[in-house]
C-alpha cells in the first residue's frame, strides 16, 4: 500500500452500528464502503417499529463529534434526566415510587431521527443499497479480505477487495454465524407490546392532559411501572410522541414444521399454530462453516452462492420481479417467483399471513419478500427454495410482528386489569401497536479475527433493559476507529486485538446485566434471589432496578480520552 493510498473497509449493515462505524473509520483515515440489503434508506419515514431509544452522555458526545454540529442532535432529542421505578396496584390503580435517580442524564431519540442525522452527514457514494452479503475470503498473507455480495435488483454478484470487513449486520448476523456456527439467540422468556402515540396537533386532548397528570415528569423522565410478573416503560420522544412498551411473560414461539419434506410446498397453504404463538425468526445455520471461522485462504459462504458442480445456471426469466417494502412488514406488491421443495417453515397467524422469504431462484438470485399471501396473488413456477425467516421483519434482537385486531383487543382488555387508566388510554389510541419477542445471546469469546471484526448487535445481542444496544454500538464504532488510527492498517491485527481487549469484557458484563435486570422486572426466576414482586419488595431489592447499576455505567475508555 502506497503512502497516499487509504486502507479500505467494507461495513456490512447500514443501521446505526454501520453508519457509526462509517463515521469512525472515515475519521481514522480509511476509505469506507457500506453494504446494505435494503434498497433505500429506511429512516426517511418514521415508523413505529424500533421507534424509541435512550442515548447516554458518552454516546451523545461521540455522535456530536461525528456530526460536527452538536445542535443537530440536541434539537432531535429530549432529556431523560430521571430514572423512576414505581409499583402499580392493579386493584386500586395507583402507583407508589420504588426508586428515583435524578442524575440519569440520558436523552431520548427517535431511531429514524438518529439514523437520518448520521446517514445524512456521510458521503452518499459510500453506500451500496440493495446488496446482500454472500461470502468472505481471507487471503493467505492476511493482507486483504474479498467480499462477495448479490445485487438484489439485478441478480448479479459483485466482489469487493478490502483490508477490513466490519460486521454490523445485526443480531441475526450471518458473518458472526460463520465464525460461531453453533451460536443461537436465546429467548428471554417474554415479549413486549410496543407503540408510539403521535399526539401532534392534539396536545390538549383529554388523553394527553390525563397522561401528563398521571406522569407529570414526561419530557424528562424514564418511567418504569412494575406489576407482579410484568412491567411497562413510558417516556416522551421529540415531536410530541409518547413511546411505550409492555413486557409480558410468554413461552418461546414455535411453529409446526411441514411433515412432508419431499413434497413441493405451496406457500399459500400454511401450517396452523396457536394464536398465542408467533413464528421463530432464527435463521438457518450458514453452510460450509467451521468452528471459529475460516482460516486464511479459505472461502467461506454465509448465504447461498452458485456451485458449479451442484447447480445449473439458468437465465433469469423476464417475469421475475423484486419488490422491497418501504416499511418492514408492510410489503403488499404481488410478485412472480418460483417454488420447489420447502426449505424452512411457513406459518399462518390469526388469518393474517405476513411471511418473510428469501427466495433463491435457479440462477441464485436472492429476493426478500414481506407480503400477505392471498390466493391468486402469486404465480409460482419452476424451481426455487423458500426460506421462512419469521412473521414480519427481524428487528435487532427481537422477532417483530404486526398483529390481528383480535389480539390488539385482547391486549387492551388485559391492560385494563393491570395498568392505570391514563396509560391504558394511551395504548388504545396508539396506531398499529406491535409485538417484539425478545432475544439476546450469550457473550462471545471473540469479536475479531485477521481481517474481520464484529460490532453492534452482531457482537453483543442484548435485551433492551439497560438501554445498551445503540449505546454499545456507538462506542464499538468509536473504539474501533481509535484503534485503527493508533495502529495503522499495517498493524491491523494489533488494532483489532486492542479493540477486542477493550470492548469484550465490557459488553459481556453489560449483556448479562441487562438479561438479569429484565428477569428481575418480569418476576422470573434467578438462581440467587426470589422472584421480584414490586408490592412486597424491600428497599434493597428495589435498588437493583436502577439503571446506574449497569457495569461500566459511567466508564470512558482511556483510548477515547488520550
Protein Blocks (a to p, Z undefined) as FASTA:
>chain_A
ZZklccddddehjbfklmmmmmmmmmnopacddddfbfbdfklpccfehkbccddfklmm
mmmmmnopaklmmmmcccdfbccdddddfklopacdfbdcfklopacddfklmmmmmmmm
pcfklpcghiacfbdcddfklpaccdddddfknopacddddfbdcdfebjklmklmmmmm
mbccddehiacddddddfehilmgmklmmmmmmmmmgoiaccddddehiacdddddehhi
addddddddddddddddfblmbccdfkbccdddfkbccdfbdcddehiaehiaaehiacd
fbdcddfklpccddddfklccdddfbghiacbdcdddddddedjdddeehiacddddddd
fkopacdddddddehkaccehjdddddebecjdehjaccddddfklmmmmmmmmmmmmcf
klmmmmmmpghiaddddddddddfbfcdfkbccehjllmgcdfklommmmmmmmmmmmmm
mmmmmnopmlmmmmmmmmmmmmmmmmmmmmmmmmmmmmmmnopacfkbccddfklccfkl
mmmmpmklpghklgccfklmZZ
